Amino acid sequence: MDEPERTHGLAATFALYALARVGLVAVVAGVLVAFGVPLLVGVLVALVVALPLSMVLFRGMRARLDAALDAAVRRRRAEREALRAKLRGEDLGGESEARVGSEPAGEGQSDGRSG
């Protein structure tokens, strides 16, 4: 159960990865400007060069981001299923299910409100 201790939150992992990518663009643009390339051209070239370069340099960070995204998706999917089960009345007692099932309500209007 040391997996939650190792993994970081999704927001922190994403922020670190985004900051590293922006930093890489800044470094590449800085190097190009130092060699006499105009700033705008240097930034545009840095954007194009930084994409494949970051795939190689930040492979570990990208793997952690993928793991954090996967964990967030699995957690959210479980929460959504639990909510749907509650809304269906599956975790309520048998008496409530029979009462809910016997109400003549249209789809989406089980609470008596219209519109």
PLY file of the C-alpha trace (Angstrom):
ply
format ascii 1.0
element vertex 115
property float x
property float y
property float z
element edge 114
property int vertex1
property int vertex2
end_header
0.00 0.00 0.00
2.96 2.35 -0.49
1.65 3.38 -3.94
-0.31 6.40 -2.63
2.82 7.55 -0.80
4.90 7.41 -3.99
2.46 9.11 -6.33
1.87 12.81 -6.31
-1.38 14.60 -6.96
-2.52 15.19 -10.49
-2.29 18.98 -10.24
1.24 18.95 -8.85
2.44 16.43 -11.43
0.84 18.38 -14.28
2.27 21.67 -13.03
5.77 20.20 -12.81
5.54 18.71 -16.31
4.14 21.94 -17.81
6.81 24.02 -16.07
9.53 21.71 -17.41
8.14 21.99 -20.95
7.93 25.80 -20.77
11.45 25.89 -19.33
12.73 23.78 -22.20
11.14 26.15 -24.72
12.75 29.09 -22.90
16.18 27.45 -22.90
16.03 26.53 -26.59
14.77 30.02 -27.49
17.52 31.57 -25.37
20.19 29.55 -27.12
18.82 30.53 -30.53
18.64 34.22 -29.58
22.21 34.03 -28.26
23.28 32.92 -31.75
21.62 35.96 -33.32
18.22 34.56 -34.27
15.38 37.11 -33.82
13.33 36.53 -30.66
10.01 35.72 -32.36
11.64 33.29 -34.78
13.62 31.75 -31.92
10.47 31.19 -29.84
8.60 29.65 -32.79
11.49 27.33 -33.62
11.87 26.48 -29.92
8.20 25.46 -29.76
8.69 23.06 -32.67
12.02 21.69 -31.40
10.92 21.37 -27.77
8.06 18.95 -28.52
10.14 15.94 -29.65
12.97 16.91 -27.32
10.62 16.87 -24.32
9.35 13.42 -25.32
12.88 12.13 -24.84
14.10 14.28 -21.95
10.96 14.15 -19.81
9.98 10.51 -20.32
9.92 9.84 -16.57
7.79 12.88 -15.81
5.39 11.94 -18.60
5.07 8.42 -17.15
4.26 9.89 -13.72
1.69 12.20 -15.32
0.12 9.25 -17.13
-0.06 7.31 -13.85
-1.60 10.29 -12.03
-4.17 10.74 -14.81
-5.00 7.04 -14.73
-5.45 7.11 -10.95
-7.68 10.18 -11.19
-9.80 8.59 -13.92
-10.18 5.34 -11.93
-11.10 7.25 -8.76
-13.61 9.43 -10.61
-15.12 6.40 -12.36
-15.60 4.65 -9.00
-17.18 7.78 -7.51
-19.51 8.09 -10.50
-20.57 4.45 -10.25
-21.22 4.84 -6.50
-23.34 7.92 -7.18
-25.29 6.15 -9.91
-25.89 3.21 -7.58
-27.20 5.59 -4.92
-29.46 7.28 -7.46
-30.79 3.89 -8.57
-31.40 3.05 -4.92
-29.20 -0.02 -4.96
-27.57 0.71 -1.61
-30.89 1.49 0.10
-33.00 -1.09 1.93
-35.44 -3.35 0.08
-38.44 -1.37 1.36
-37.20 1.85 -0.27
-36.54 0.08 -3.55
-40.08 -1.27 -3.64
-41.50 2.15 -2.82
-39.38 3.89 -5.45
-40.16 1.27 -8.06
-43.91 1.60 -7.52
-44.05 5.36 -8.13
-45.53 6.20 -11.54
-43.00 8.81 -12.65
-41.65 9.47 -16.12
-38.01 9.13 -16.96
-35.91 11.89 -15.41
-38.80 13.17 -13.29
-38.67 10.79 -10.33
-38.53 13.64 -7.79
-41.89 15.10 -8.80
-40.50 18.27 -10.34
-41.23 19.07 -13.95
-38.99 20.83 -16.47
0 1
1 2
2 3
3 4
4 5
5 6
6 7
7 8
8 9
9 10
10 11
11 12
12 13
13 14
14 15
15 16
16 17
17 18
18 19
19 20
20 21
21 22
22 23
23 24
24 25
25 26
26 27
27 28
28 29
29 30
30 31
31 32
32 33
33 34
34 35
35 36
36 37
37 38
38 39
39 40
40 41
41 42
42 43
43 44
44 45
45 46
46 47
47 48
48 49
49 50
50 51
51 52
52 53
53 54
54 55
55 56
56 57
57 58
58 59
59 60
60 61
61 62
62 63
63 64
64 65
65 66
66 67
67 68
68 69
69 70
70 71
71 72
72 73
73 74
74 75
75 76
76 77
77 78
78 79
79 80
80 81
81 82
82 83
83 84
84 85
85 86
86 87
87 88
88 89
89 90
90 91
91 92
92 93
93 94
94 95
95 96
96 97
97 98
98 99
99 100
100 101
101 102
102 103
103 104
104 105
105 106
106 107
107 108
108 109
109 110
110 111
111 112
112 113
113 114
